Amino acid sequence: PIISGLLVSGWQGAAVQILAILASTLIYIPFVKALDNQYRKEELGTNNN
């Protein structure tokens, strides 16, 4: 994705795409952590039974 922005509009397009990737990663991190915690709790609960 970054190369396409670079080819179409120069370094500014590549910079915008890098920022978009970083923003979407930061948005997803809390949800991934919450799901990981849920799976960890389920795994610990099934191991104790």
C-alpha positions in Angstrom: 0.0 0.0 0.0 2.8 2.5 0.7 4.4 2.1 -2.7 1.1 2.9 -4.4 0.8 6.2 -2.5 4.4 7.0 -3.4 3.8 6.3 -7.1 0.6 8.3 -7.3 1.4 11.4 -5.2 5.0 11.3 -4.1 6.3 11.1 -0.6 3.2 12.9 0.8 1.0 10.0 -0.3 3.4 7.5 1.2 3.4 9.5 4.5 -0.4 9.6 4.6 -0.6 5.8 4.1 2.0 5.2 6.8 -0.1 7.4 9.2 -3.2 5.6 8.3 -1.6 2.2 9.0 -0.3 3.5 12.3 -3.7 4.9 13.3 -5.6 1.7 12.4 -3.0 -0.4 14.4 -3.5 1.8 17.4 -7.3 1.5 17.1 -7.1 -2.3 16.9 -4.7 -2.9 19.8 -7.2 -2.6 22.7 -9.6 -5.0 21.1 -6.9 -7.6 20.4 -5.7 -7.3 24.1 -9.3 -7.7 25.3 -9.8 -10.8 23.2 -6.4 -12.2 24.4 -7.4 -11.6 28.0 -10.7 -13.4 27.4 -9.0 -16.4 25.8 -6.5 -16.5 28.7 -9.3 -16.5 31.3 -11.1 -19.3 29.4 -7.9 -21.3 29.1 -7.1 -21.0 32.8 -10.7 -21.9 33.7 -10.7 -25.1 31.6 -7.3 -26.2 32.9 -8.5 -26.0 36.5 -11.6 -28.1 35.9 
